[in-house]
Amino acid sequence: MRYASRRVGNADHLRIWLAQSRVVWVMGHLASNAVANASAEFPKQRRKISMPPYSGEIARDSRFFVSQYLSWRTEAEASAFAEAFKRFAQERGVF
């Protein structure tokens, strides 16, 4: 696992935002690694985020929602990602 990458190794700037957020949408592998470095609530483990059970929560009753990064490659799936996040957030009383 590459949690020490220069791009995500020092994710201290995320800590304040993670502490204040009721739900967090973690989009893509780099974001997943950065959040894992910034929060003990987000386990450092391999995830195939393009495969079920993702897009979705990392664990039961978690505040973290994980999906692939939105790009031209995932454009056809973007609405499904958004709908899954909407359900996730509604279940936690955000919307």
C-alpha positions in Angstrom: 0.0 0.0 0.0 1.3 3.5 -0.9 0.1 5.5 2.1 3.4 7.3 2.2 3.2 8.9 -1.3 4.4 12.4 -1.5 1.0 13.4 -2.8 -0.9 12.1 0.3 1.7 11.5 3.0 1.2 14.8 4.8 -2.6 15.2 4.9 -2.7 17.4 8.0 -4.7 20.1 6.2 -7.6 17.6 6.0 -7.8 17.0 9.8 -9.9 20.1 10.6 -12.4 19.4 7.8 -12.7 15.7 8.7 -13.3 16.6 12.4 -16.1 19.0 11.4 -17.9 16.7 8.9 -20.8 14.4 9.5 -20.2 12.6 6.2 -17.2 12.5 3.9 -17.2 11.6 0.3 -13.7 10.1 -0.5 -13.3 10.1 -4.2 -10.5 8.0 -5.7 -7.4 6.2 -4.5 -5.3 9.3 -3.8 -8.1 10.7 -1.6 -8.5 7.4 0.1 -4.9 7.3 1.0 -4.9 10.9 2.2 -7.9 10.4 4.4 -6.4 7.2 5.8 -3.3 9.2 6.7 -5.3 12.0 8.3 -8.0 10.0 10.2 -7.7 6.9 12.4 -11.4 6.3 11.6 -10.5 5.5 8.0 -8.6 2.2 7.9 -5.5 1.8 5.8 -6.4 -1.1 3.6 -6.6 -2.0 0.0 -9.9 -1.3 -1.7 -11.0 -2.1 -5.2 -13.2 1.0 -5.4 -14.3 0.2 -8.9 -15.9 -3.1 -7.6 -18.9 -3.7 -5.3 -19.6 -2.8 -2.5 -18.3 0.6 -3.8 -19.6 3.2 -4.4 -20.6 3.1 -0.7 -19.6 3.3 2.9 -16.3 1.8 4.0 -17.9 0.0 6.9 -21.3 -0.3 8.5 -22.3 3.0 10.1 -19.2 4.7 8.8 -19.3 8.4 7.9 -17.0 7.8 5.0 -18.4 7.1 1.5 -15.9 5.9 -1.1 -16.2 6.0 -4.9 -14.1 6.2 -7.9 -12.8 9.6 -9.0 -15.2 11.4 -11.3 -13.6 11.8 -14.7 -14.3 11.2 -18.4 -13.6 7.5 -17.7 -16.4 7.3 -15.1 -18.8 9.8 -16.7 -21.4 7.2 -17.5 -21.5 6.2 -13.8 -21.5 9.7 -12.3 -25.2 9.8 -11.7 -25.1 6.4 -9.9 -22.2 7.7 -7.7 -24.3 10.8 -6.8 -27.4 8.8 -6.1 -25.5 6.4 -3.9 -24.0 9.3 -2.0 -27.4 11.0 -1.6 -28.9 7.8 0.0 -25.8 7.5 2.2 -26.1 11.1 3.4 -29.9 10.9 3.9 -29.5 7.8 6.0 -27.2 9.9 8.3 -29.7 12.9 8.4 -27.6 15.2 6.3 -30.2 16.0 3.6 
